[in-house]
Structure formats: structure tokens, C-alpha cells
Amino acid sequence: MVSMTATILTVDDDIQLQEMLHLFLTNAGFRVLQAYNGEQCLAYLGDKQPDLILLDIQMPDVDGITLCRRIRSLFQLPILFLTGKQQIEDKLNSLQSGGDDYMTKPFDHLELIARVKSHLRWGALLAEAKQPRRKLSFTGLEIDMERLTVIANDKPVILLAKEMHLLLTLAQNQQRVYHPRQLYELIWIDPIGYSSDVIKVHINRLRKKIEADPMRPKFIHTVRGFGYKFDPTE
């Protein structure tokens, strides 16, 4: 369940947009912190520990893509990009830099709140796993489903929330083939915003982290024309 006392950090140099975001989020019951540049954002992260970041791509001191990479090297919390750009390359760059999701301006405030709640819900599941300890163990890969940690090729790896959700969905349903749209609707809970490129980016990031050779995956396989499956026996 999403806590309505969650704190959202909005990072954008547009004062009018900041005021609008503050109104939408506070009306939805969230606490809101506002940063107008990268330096303020990093200061808030070190001091206030927000639960989620809404991050603009275009800012005067440091762009959102670069800032996201810096944040990811220090913190593991959901990052939702707000972008005025329509090009798919910019959207893919936002995901490849470590972002969990993106919305294109102008956006519907109800969809924004729904996506914020969706990311917070999964973050809460990561933090509050209370089931008896269970592990999924394969040669070269171990997934602790209570602590939500992963060891791949004898080394611990850090997965972002969507990457962990994606891995658990596939690994708990071995040999089942998932179409990219199925994975998107299960994990992003947003059938309207579906993009196969989003799934492809996250699959590639996950392979780089858990596969000994991402170009010849042992665990996550592409089923051409259909989608993806987890099959450690292939």
C-alpha cells in the first residue's frame, strides 16, 4: 500500500511547472520538496531522503540525464523523468541513464499521480518484504526473495526497482514466454503508455548485470517474434 506521507522531490528550473507539480502532489496527500538545479537536488538527497524524484531532462546547470547517473551512483530510489522532448532517443536515454519511467509534457495530472503511486508501491514492496525467507538458486545466479538481493557469478549486483521486478516476474515463471506488452502491463501497470523499447532497454540492462556474457545470455532468452523467457536450462 502506498503511504500518503511519502516525500516527492521535484527537480525542474521551471517555476510555473514547479508550482503546478506542488499543487497536484500536495492535493494527492504527498509531501513535496522542490529543487531548481542539480546542486539543490543532491543536497536534498543527502539531507531529506525523499521517496521518489520527478526529474526534468533540460536544466541550465546540469542536464537531467547526467544528474540521473550521479544520483544512481549514490542512491536507489524511483526516478520518473519529465520531458518536453518527443524523440524516442531522448526517452531511451532517460531509461538507460537509470531512470525508471518518463512522462512527456504536457501530461495529465491524474496519470502523473497514478504513476507516482505505482512506483512508490513497488518501492514499498522492496522495502517491506516480510515473507519467510525464500531463495531462487541457479548455477551462477541466486535471488534472495526476502531481502531482494541478487548474486550473479559470485558477485553481488545492485538492481533498480523495475529491474528487480522484471527479474522476479521472469524467474518465478521459468520457461513461460512473456510478450513485451505483458511485461509492461505487469510491471509498469500502464497499458496506455506501452512501448516495447522500454522493455528492451530494461532487459538489456538486466542482462549486463546478471549474465556472464550478455551477448550469449544463460538466463533471460529472447523468443523471436514472441518476447522473453527465463530458462536456465538452455
HELIX and SHEET records of a PDB file:
HELIX    1   1 ILE A   15  ASN A   27  1                                  13    
HELIX    2   2 GLY A   38  ASP A   47  1                                  10    
HELIX    3   3 GLY A   64  ARG A   72  1                                   9    
HELIX    4   4 ILE A   88  GLN A   96  1                                   9    
HELIX    5   5 HIS A  109  ALA A  127  1                                  19    
HELIX    6   6 ALA A  161  ALA A  171  1                                  11    
HELIX    7   7 PRO A  180  ILE A  187  1                                   8    
HELIX    8   8 PRO A  191  GLY A  193  5                                   3    
HELIX    9   9 SER A  196  ILE A  210  1                                  15    
SHEET    1   A 5 ARG A  31  ALA A  35  0                                        
SHEET    2   A 5 THR A   7  VAL A  11  1                                        
SHEET    3   A 5 LEU A  52  ASP A  56  1                                        
SHEET    4   A 5 ILE A  79  THR A  83  1                                        
SHEET    5   A 5 ASP A 101  THR A 104  1                                        
SHEET    1   B 4 LYS A 135  PHE A 138  0                                        
SHEET    2   B 4 LEU A 141  ASP A 144 -1                                        
SHEET    3   B 4 THR A 149  ALA A 152 -1                                        
SHEET    4   B 4 LYS A 155  VAL A 157 -1                                        
SHEET    1   C 2 ILE A 220  VAL A 223  0                                        
SHEET    2   C 2 GLY A 227  PHE A 230 -1                                        
END                                                                             
